[in-house]
Amino acid sequence: MLELLRANPMTAGELCEHFPVSKPTMSAHFNVLKEADLIDASKQGTTITYRIKLSVLEDALLGFAQALGIGPDADTAKADRNTPEQGTGS
């Protein structure tokens, strides 16, 4: 679902066409994604349009990548771990 929304916003009906599940099941999935703050929903009349919240997803993926030791700050984190701490030298 997130991959579909990454391309562009879609209505609930458009998204439902891509999955062989009931509307109540899709609604439950929409609610989980909204509660996780991964998607945003806007309603016009009876139509609900969903959009992905990339900044939230990007932050989550960046944190996950850094935890695995990959990503933009991974080299800095590795260097910090490999640099001996300088003490007062007793």
C-alpha positions in Angstrom: 0.0 0.0 0.0 2.8 2.4 0.9 4.5 1.7 -2.4 1.4 2.6 -4.3 1.0 5.8 -2.3 4.7 6.7 -2.9 3.9 7.2 -6.6 0.9 9.5 -5.9 -2.1 10.0 -3.6 -4.9 7.6 -4.2 -8.5 7.2 -3.1 -9.6 4.4 -0.8 -11.4 2.8 -3.8 -8.4 3.0 -6.0 -6.2 1.3 -3.3 -8.9 -1.4 -2.7 -8.6 -2.4 -6.4 -5.1 -3.6 -5.8 -5.8 -6.0 -3.0 -8.0 -9.0 -2.8 -9.4 -8.2 0.7 -12.7 -6.9 2.0 -13.4 -3.2 2.5 -13.5 -3.6 6.3 -10.0 -5.2 6.2 -8.7 -2.4 4.1 -10.2 0.1 6.5 -8.4 -1.5 9.4 -5.1 -1.3 7.4 -5.7 2.4 6.7 -6.3 3.0 10.4 -3.1 1.2 11.4 -1.1 3.2 8.9 -2.7 6.5 10.1 -2.1 5.7 13.8 1.6 5.0 12.8 1.6 8.4 11.2 2.7 6.9 7.9 -0.2 8.2 5.8 -2.6 11.1 5.8 -6.2 11.0 4.8 -8.3 13.9 3.5 -12.1 13.6 2.9 -14.1 15.4 0.2 -17.7 14.4 0.3 -17.7 10.6 0.4 -14.3 10.2 -1.1 -11.2 9.7 1.1 -7.8 10.3 -0.5 -4.7 8.9 1.1 -1.2 10.3 0.9 2.1 8.9 2.2 4.0 10.9 4.8 7.5 10.5 3.5 9.2 12.5 6.2 8.0 10.1 8.9 8.9 7.1 6.8 12.3 8.5 5.9 13.1 9.2 9.6 12.1 5.7 10.6 14.2 4.1 7.8 17.2 6.3 8.6 17.0 5.3 12.3 16.7 1.6 11.3 19.6 1.9 8.9 21.8 3.6 11.5 20.9 0.9 14.0 22.2 -1.6 11.5 25.4 0.4 11.0 24.5 1.5 7.5 23.3 4.9 6.1 24.7 8.4 6.0 25.9 8.7 9.7 27.1 5.1 9.9 30.8 6.0 9.2 30.8 8.7 11.8 29.3 6.4 14.4 31.9 3.7 13.5 34.7 6.2 13.8 33.4 7.3 17.2 33.3 3.8 18.5 36.8 3.0 17.2 38.4 6.2 18.6 39.9 5.6 22.1 38.5 8.0 24.7 41.0 10.5 26.0 41.1 10.5 29.7 43.1 12.5 32.2 45.9 9.9 32.1 46.3 8.8 35.7 
